Each structure stands twice: as structure tokens, then as C-alpha cells.
Amino acid sequence: MSIAFIDLQAQRRRLDGKIEAALMAAVESGAYVMGPPVRAFETALAAFGQAKHALGCANGTEALALPLMAWGIRPGDAVFVPSFTFCATAEVVPWLGATPVFIDIDPRTYNMDPAHLEAAIEATLAEGRLRPRVVIAVDLFGQPADYPALKAICDRHGLKLIADSAQGFGCTIDGDHPLKWADVTTTSFFPAKPLGCYGDGGAVLTDDDDLAQEIDSYRVHGKAVAKDLVGRSFDHDPKYLNMRVGMNSRLDTVQAAVLIEKLNVFPQEIEWRMRIAARYNEMLASHVTSVPHLPTGNVSNWAQYTIEHPDRGGLAAHLKDQGVPSAVYYPIPLHLQPAYDHHPRGPQGLPVTEAKKEVVISLPMHADLDEATQDRIVAAVASYKA
């Protein structure tokens, strides 16, 4: 039997028709855009994520762009981002004419290195060409960045902080979600994410009432929101009174219907993922250079289970021969990509990022991974002799 890298059908079967029923109810309702399930899902998502507001949008990339738009990010602004991540984290910055500044990672967690971030902010200030405005930290492979340290740095320099939880939504530090420290948490509901829909989708979470209204406006073509109508008479649909230059970034009703069912079981699935990862760590530690490090008190959703191996290419080929899929994230960091290599980097470059790109490899991980299949995967890794 073949092994799935991420088995989306196992979850669908486990939910025993609930997703299909939710989809048909959404179809039969006729309210296909921003229908009642969207509001219901946003309410449930905010409660889960310990947020006052959750706003669905079209995808995780636009979830990152929306707060930047609301904060008025513009040419001459610096936004500090990791390079060891998917391009979406950085691509939203040039959209607004601003400049991404690439930051190195912690060698154990692969998340943004706070010390390098602070050095980059100070270097940017000293140079005087760009205005430091925002930090976007990524919860890579499912575990939270060092938000207490990042928040302290942002506070010292007056910067906004975004938690890019496209991979890590549901991760916590001592029981608290990243929004305890961040101004905004964003996430993606791409199907392969731990909380994924059946297409594209995303969300922005915040405790800031005013920012929530602004994002609601920007996601629907810059429509008028409650604060815009104070002292103003407008008796028509507020989408016909445009206060800002916005975009069309709405979460589809059918995707919200799917996500309601998936969110109901998401806390339990995180527990299962934590158990699976712990078992991987125990069995693989003696066979690879490094297994994932999860700091004490942290919970990861284990979007990916990523090990290090000195002969990654040989191991990948061996696993393929054994019927075990694997994946490499991210073989070319952003600061080395043609679209981004002209943008600034923190002082002394990104040596950890450039080292890790050569050795990381991810193994199958999903909430329904059973022990027998996991044993086959571990045996395949253990049997490789470079």
C-alpha cells in the first residue's frame, strides 16, 4: 500500500459525511459569497484563536497584505521577514512598494532569529534609507516563533508584528496563541494545511477593533464600514460607498462550511499530531543528524515533520525506492531567489538559512498517520546507509 505524504481523504472519511452534508447545505442555500457560514466560522475561529475578531479572506497571501494596507505601508518602508519560508511572506511587501529585509533563522527551530532581527533593525536605522515599520514572523513547520522576544524588540523600535501562521495556526506558547504578542495573526486554509479547506482561503485575527474594521473594508473593495458612516447618511449597500482602494478578498461560503466541520475536530487533531511527532523523535533520533526541537511549553500543529540528514539527496532517493514520499522545504531561500535577491539582508548575511537549506527533509505527517505506517517510514529512514 502506498504512503500518503499528507492524507486528506483519511480525515474526510473519519468525519463520516459531515463535510459532504455541510457542502450541500451551502450549495442549497444559494448564499455563495460571504453567506451565514462565513460569519459562523469567523466567530468560532476567533474563539479558538483567542481573538476578538477573525476575518475570512480569499487566501493566506492576501491575509498578509490586508493589515499592511490598513497600516499604510508604502515605498520607503522596511518590512523584516525570514528568508527560509514560502515566497508569500515576502511578496506582499513589494506589492505596496515597500522593501523586504531578510532575517536569518534560529538553527534549532528554523524560525526568525530575534538577535539577527534586532541587528537588522539597528542597521536599517543607521543607514537611514528605509523606515522600519513591520516584522512578519513565520511559524515555520507548525511551531510558534519566539514571540515574547520578538514582541520586546518590536516595542523597543515601535514596529508592528504579524504572526504568519499559514503553517502554524493552532500553535501555542504556554497555552497562549501568537496573538497574545502579535498585532495580527494571519493564516491560510490551503488544503494541505493542518486546518485546510477544499480550495483557497485565509483569515486575519486581531484584537484591534479599528484595525478589524479597516481590514473588513479592504477585503471588500474598500467598502464603507461603521466608523466611516458616523455622521454620514448613506441608505444603500455600503459596498457602493468606497472609502479606500481595496481588493476582492472574500472567503467563499462553501469553504467556510467545510472549515466549520474541520475546526470542530482541530484541537483533537493537534493532540494526535503532537503524539505522532514525539514518536517520530524517539525512533529517529539515532538515525539522523537532527530531529525537530520543540521548546518546553510550546505546542506545534506539525504542519511538517522535518529532520536533518547530511546526505539528503541520497536519503530522498532511498525513501522513494522504499515507497515513502518526502519533501524539501525550502531548497532556495528567498534572499537567493531571482525575484528577491536585490533586497537587503541583515548584517553578516544569513549563514544559518544557507546551511539548513542543504540538509532539511520532511517526512509524511498528518493527524491520521497510524503507527504501522509510521513504523514503515522510520524503518526506511533507518535502513539508509550513505
C-alpha positions as CSV (number, residue, x, y, z in Angstrom):
1,M,0.0,0.0,0.0
2,S,1.3,3.4,-0.9
3,I,2.0,6.0,1.8
4,A,0.5,9.5,1.5
5,F,2.6,12.5,2.4
6,I,-0.5,14.2,3.7
7,D,-3.6,12.1,3.7
8,L,-6.6,14.4,3.2
9,Q,-9.0,11.6,2.4
10,A,-8.5,9.9,5.7
11,Q,-9.8,12.9,7.5
12,R,-12.8,13.2,5.2
13,R,-13.7,9.5,5.8
14,R,-13.3,9.9,9.6
15,L,-15.7,12.8,9.6
16,D,-18.3,10.4,8.2
17,G,-20.3,12.5,5.8
18,K,-20.3,15.8,7.8
19,I,-18.3,17.7,5.2
20,E,-20.4,16.5,2.3
21,A,-23.6,17.5,4.2
22,A,-22.1,20.9,5.0
23,L,-21.2,21.4,1.4
24,M,-24.6,20.5,0.1
25,A,-26.3,22.8,2.7
26,A,-24.1,25.7,1.5
27,V,-24.9,24.9,-2.2
28,E,-28.6,24.7,-1.5
29,S,-28.6,28.0,0.5
30,G,-27.7,30.0,-2.6
31,A,-25.7,32.4,-0.5
32,Y,-22.3,31.5,-2.1
33,V,-20.3,34.6,-1.2
34,M,-20.0,35.8,2.4
35,G,-23.1,33.7,3.4
36,P,-24.1,32.9,7.0
37,P,-21.5,30.1,7.4
38,V,-18.7,32.6,6.9
39,R,-19.9,34.6,9.9
40,A,-20.4,31.4,11.9
41,F,-16.9,30.2,11.1
42,E,-15.3,33.6,11.9
43,T,-17.0,33.6,15.3
44,A,-15.7,30.0,16.0
45,L,-12.2,30.8,14.6
46,A,-11.9,33.9,16.8
47,A,-12.9,31.9,19.9
48,F,-10.3,29.2,19.1
49,G,-7.5,31.6,18.3
50,Q,-8.1,33.7,21.5
51,A,-9.0,36.8,19.3
52,K,-11.7,39.5,19.4
53,H,-12.0,39.4,15.6
54,A,-11.4,36.9,12.9
55,L,-12.0,38.0,9.3
56,G,-12.0,35.4,6.5
57,C,-10.4,36.2,3.2
58,A,-9.6,34.6,-0.1
59,N,-6.2,33.1,0.7
60,G,-3.3,33.3,3.2
61,T,-1.3,35.6,1.0
62,E,-3.9,38.3,0.9
63,A,-4.3,37.8,4.7
64,L,-0.8,39.2,5.0
65,A,-1.4,42.1,2.6
66,L,-4.6,43.3,4.3
67,P,-3.0,44.5,7.6
68,L,-0.1,46.1,5.6
69,M,-2.7,48.0,3.6
70,A,-4.5,49.1,6.7
71,W,-1.3,50.3,8.3
72,G,-0.5,52.4,5.2
73,I,2.8,50.6,4.3
74,R,4.3,52.4,1.4
75,P,7.6,53.0,-0.6
76,G,10.5,53.7,1.8
77,D,9.2,51.4,4.5
78,A,11.1,48.3,5.6
79,V,9.3,45.1,6.5
80,F,11.5,42.4,8.2
81,V,10.8,38.8,7.1
82,P,12.6,35.5,7.3
83,S,14.1,34.1,4.1
84,F,13.5,30.4,5.0
85,T,9.8,30.4,4.1
86,F,7.5,30.3,1.2
87,C,7.6,33.4,-1.1
88,A,4.1,34.7,0.0
89,T,5.6,36.1,3.2
90,A,7.8,38.4,1.3
91,E,5.9,39.0,-1.9
92,V,3.2,41.1,-0.3
93,V,5.8,43.7,0.7
94,P,6.8,44.8,-2.8
95,W,3.1,44.8,-3.7
96,L,2.8,48.0,-1.7
97,G,6.1,49.4,-2.9
98,A,7.9,48.7,0.4
99,T,11.1,46.8,0.9
100,P,11.6,43.3,2.5
101,V,14.7,42.9,4.7
102,F,15.7,39.3,5.1
103,I,16.5,37.9,8.5
104,D,18.3,34.7,9.5
105,I,16.8,31.8,11.5
106,D,17.4,30.0,14.8
107,P,19.3,26.8,14.0
108,R,17.0,24.6,16.1
109,T,13.5,25.9,15.4
110,Y,14.1,27.4,11.9
111,N,12.1,30.4,13.0
112,M,13.2,34.1,12.9
113,D,16.3,34.8,15.0
114,P,15.5,37.6,17.4
115,A,19.1,38.7,17.7
116,H,19.6,39.0,14.0
117,L,16.3,40.8,13.7
118,E,17.4,43.5,16.2
119,A,20.8,43.8,14.5
120,A,19.0,44.3,11.1
121,I,16.6,47.0,12.5
122,E,19.5,48.9,14.0
123,A,21.5,48.7,10.8
124,T,18.5,49.9,8.8
125,L,18.0,52.8,11.2
126,A,21.7,53.7,11.0
127,E,21.7,53.6,7.2
128,G,18.7,55.9,7.1
129,R,17.4,54.9,3.7
130,L,14.4,52.9,4.9
131,R,11.9,53.4,7.7
132,P,11.4,50.2,9.8
133,R,7.7,49.5,10.1
134,V,6.7,45.9,10.4
135,V,8.1,42.5,11.4
136,I,6.5,39.4,9.8
137,A,7.5,36.3,11.8
138,V,6.6,32.8,10.4
139,D,5.5,29.8,12.4
140,L,7.6,27.5,10.3
141,F,6.7,23.8,10.0
142,G,3.9,24.4,12.6
143,Q,5.6,25.7,15.7
144,P,5.5,29.2,17.1
145,A,8.3,31.8,16.6
146,D,9.8,33.3,19.7
147,Y,7.1,35.8,20.2
148,P,8.0,37.1,23.6
149,A,11.5,38.1,22.3
150,L,10.1,39.4,19.0
151,K,7.5,41.5,20.7
152,A,10.0,43.1,23.0
153,I,12.1,44.1,20.0
154,C,9.1,45.5,18.2
155,D,8.1,47.5,21.2
156,R,11.5,49.0,21.6
157,H,11.5,50.2,18.0
158,G,7.8,51.0,17.6
159,L,7.2,48.3,14.9
160,K,4.0,46.3,14.2
161,L,4.3,42.5,14.5
162,I,2.5,40.0,12.3
163,A,2.4,36.3,13.1
164,D,2.3,34.5,9.8
165,S,0.6,31.3,10.9
166,A,-0.1,30.0,7.4
167,Q,1.6,26.7,8.5
168,G,1.4,27.1,12.3
169,F,-2.2,28.1,13.1
170,G,-3.1,26.4,16.4
171,C,0.4,26.6,17.8
172,T,0.8,28.0,21.3
173,I,3.3,29.1,23.9
174,D,2.4,28.1,27.4
175,G,-1.2,27.9,26.2
176,D,-1.3,31.3,24.5
177,H,-1.8,31.8,20.8
178,P,0.7,34.1,19.0
179,L,-1.9,36.9,19.0
180,K,-1.0,37.5,22.7
181,W,2.1,39.1,21.4
182,A,1.4,40.0,17.8
183,D,-0.8,42.8,16.5
184,V,-2.2,40.4,13.9
185,T,-2.2,36.7,13.2
186,T,-2.8,35.5,9.6
187,T,-3.4,32.1,8.4
188,S,-4.0,30.0,5.2
189,F,-6.6,27.4,4.6
190,F,-4.9,25.9,1.6
191,P,-5.9,22.2,1.5
192,A,-2.6,20.8,2.7
193,K,-2.5,23.0,5.9
194,P,-3.5,21.3,9.2
195,L,-6.7,23.4,9.1
196,G,-7.4,23.4,5.4
197,C,-10.4,23.8,3.2
198,Y,-11.3,22.4,-0.2
199,G,-9.7,25.2,-2.2
200,D,-8.2,28.6,-1.3
201,G,-9.0,30.5,1.8
202,G,-7.4,32.6,4.6
203,A,-8.1,34.7,7.7
204,V,-6.8,37.6,9.7
205,L,-7.2,37.6,13.5
206,T,-6.8,40.7,15.7
207,D,-7.9,42.3,19.0
208,D,-7.8,45.8,17.5
209,D,-11.4,46.9,16.8
210,D,-10.4,49.7,14.5
211,L,-8.0,47.6,12.5
212,A,-10.7,44.9,12.1
213,Q,-13.0,47.4,10.5
214,E,-10.2,48.6,8.2
215,I,-9.4,45.0,7.1
216,D,-13.1,44.3,6.6
217,S,-13.2,47.4,4.3
218,Y,-10.1,46.5,2.3
219,R,-11.2,42.9,1.7
220,V,-14.4,44.1,0.0
221,H,-13.2,46.8,-2.4
222,G,-12.7,49.4,0.3
223,K,-16.3,49.5,1.2
224,A,-17.7,51.8,3.9
225,V,-17.7,50.3,7.4
226,A,-19.3,51.5,10.6
227,K,-16.7,54.1,11.5
228,D,-16.9,55.6,8.0
229,L,-20.7,56.2,8.4
230,V,-20.5,58.1,11.6
231,G,-22.2,61.5,10.8
232,R,-22.9,60.4,7.2
233,S,-26.1,59.4,5.6
234,F,-26.0,56.5,3.1
235,D,-29.0,54.4,2.6
236,H,-27.6,51.8,0.2
237,D,-25.3,48.8,0.4
238,P,-22.0,50.1,1.9
239,K,-20.0,48.3,-0.8
240,Y,-21.2,51.0,-3.1
241,L,-19.6,53.7,-1.0
242,N,-15.8,53.2,-1.4
243,M,-13.7,54.8,1.3
244,R,-10.4,53.1,0.3
245,V,-8.8,51.4,-2.7
246,G,-9.3,47.8,-1.6
247,M,-9.4,44.4,-3.2
248,N,-11.7,41.5,-3.7
249,S,-10.7,39.0,-1.0
250,R,-13.7,37.2,0.4
251,L,-13.9,33.7,1.9
252,D,-16.4,31.6,-0.1
253,T,-19.4,30.2,1.8
254,V,-18.7,26.6,0.7
255,Q,-15.2,26.8,2.1
256,A,-16.4,28.3,5.4
257,A,-18.9,25.4,5.6
258,V,-16.0,22.9,5.2
259,L,-13.9,24.7,7.8
260,I,-16.6,24.7,10.4
261,E,-16.6,20.9,10.4
262,K,-12.8,20.8,10.4
263,L,-12.4,23.3,13.2
264,N,-14.6,21.2,15.4
265,V,-12.0,18.4,15.4
266,F,-8.9,20.5,15.1
267,P,-8.0,20.6,18.8
268,Q,-8.0,16.8,18.9
269,E,-6.0,16.6,15.7
270,I,-3.3,18.8,17.2
271,E,-3.0,16.4,20.1
272,W,-2.7,13.5,17.7
273,R,0.0,15.3,15.7
274,M,1.9,16.1,18.9
275,R,1.8,12.4,19.8
276,I,2.9,11.3,16.2
277,A,5.8,13.8,16.3
278,A,7.0,12.7,19.7
279,R,7.0,9.1,18.5
280,Y,9.0,10.1,15.4
281,N,11.5,11.9,17.5
282,E,12.0,8.9,19.8
283,M,12.5,6.5,17.0
284,L,14.6,8.6,14.6
285,A,16.9,10.4,16.9
286,S,19.7,7.9,16.5
287,H,19.4,7.7,12.7
288,V,19.6,11.3,11.5
289,T,21.6,14.4,12.3
290,S,18.7,16.2,14.0
291,V,15.1,15.7,14.8
292,P,12.8,18.7,15.4
293,H,13.3,20.7,18.5
294,L,10.2,22.0,20.3
295,P,10.9,24.3,23.2
296,T,9.3,23.4,26.5
297,G,5.8,24.8,26.9
298,N,5.3,25.1,23.1
299,V,2.7,23.2,21.1
300,S,3.1,22.7,17.3
301,N,0.5,21.7,14.9
302,W,3.3,19.9,13.0
303,A,2.3,21.1,9.5
304,Q,5.5,19.3,8.5
305,Y,7.8,16.9,10.3
306,T,11.3,17.9,9.3
307,I,14.6,16.2,10.0
308,E,18.2,16.9,9.0
309,H,20.4,14.5,7.2
310,P,23.9,15.1,5.7
311,D,23.1,13.2,2.5
312,R,19.6,14.5,1.9
313,G,19.6,13.6,-1.8
314,G,20.6,10.0,-1.2
315,L,18.1,9.6,1.6
316,A,15.3,11.0,-0.6
317,A,16.1,8.6,-3.4
318,H,16.3,5.7,-0.9
319,L,12.9,6.6,0.6
320,K,11.3,6.9,-2.9
321,D,12.6,3.4,-3.7
322,Q,11.0,2.2,-0.4
323,G,7.7,3.8,-1.3
324,V,8.0,6.6,1.2
325,P,7.3,10.1,0.0
326,S,9.4,13.1,1.2
327,A,9.6,16.8,0.5
328,V,12.3,19.5,0.7
329,Y,11.3,22.9,2.1
330,Y,12.8,25.4,1.0
331,P,15.6,24.5,-1.4
332,I,16.2,28.1,-2.5
333,P,15.7,30.6,0.3
334,L,14.0,33.9,-0.7
335,H,17.1,36.1,-0.5
336,L,18.7,33.9,-3.2
337,Q,15.7,33.9,-5.5
338,P,15.8,36.0,-8.7
339,A,12.7,37.9,-7.6
340,Y,14.2,38.9,-4.3
341,D,18.0,38.7,-4.4
342,H,18.3,42.5,-4.8
343,H,16.6,43.3,-1.5
344,P,18.6,43.9,1.7
345,R,19.7,41.3,4.2
346,G,20.5,41.6,7.9
347,P,24.2,42.1,9.0
348,Q,26.6,39.3,8.1
349,G,24.1,37.7,5.8
350,L,22.0,34.6,6.5
351,P,24.5,31.8,7.2
352,V,22.2,29.5,9.1
353,T,19.5,29.7,6.5
354,E,22.0,28.8,3.8
355,A,23.3,25.9,5.8
356,K,19.9,24.4,6.6
357,K,18.7,24.6,3.1
358,E,21.1,21.8,2.2
359,V,20.1,19.3,4.9
360,V,16.4,19.5,5.8
361,I,13.9,16.9,4.5
362,S,10.3,16.4,5.6
363,L,8.6,13.1,6.2
364,P,4.9,12.2,6.0
365,M,2.8,13.8,8.7
366,H,-0.9,14.1,9.2
367,A,-3.4,13.5,12.0
368,D,-4.4,10.1,10.7
369,L,-0.9,8.6,10.4
370,D,-1.2,5.3,12.1
371,E,1.7,3.6,14.0
372,A,2.1,0.7,11.5
373,T,2.6,3.2,8.6
374,Q,4.9,5.3,10.8
375,D,7.0,2.2,11.6
376,R,7.4,1.7,7.9
377,I,8.6,5.2,7.4
378,V,11.1,5.0,10.3
379,A,12.4,1.7,9.1
380,A,13.0,3.2,5.6
381,V,15.0,6.1,7.1
382,A,16.9,3.8,9.5
383,S,17.9,1.4,6.6
384,Y,19.6,4.1,4.6
385,K,23.4,3.9,4.7
386,A,25.2,6.8,3.0
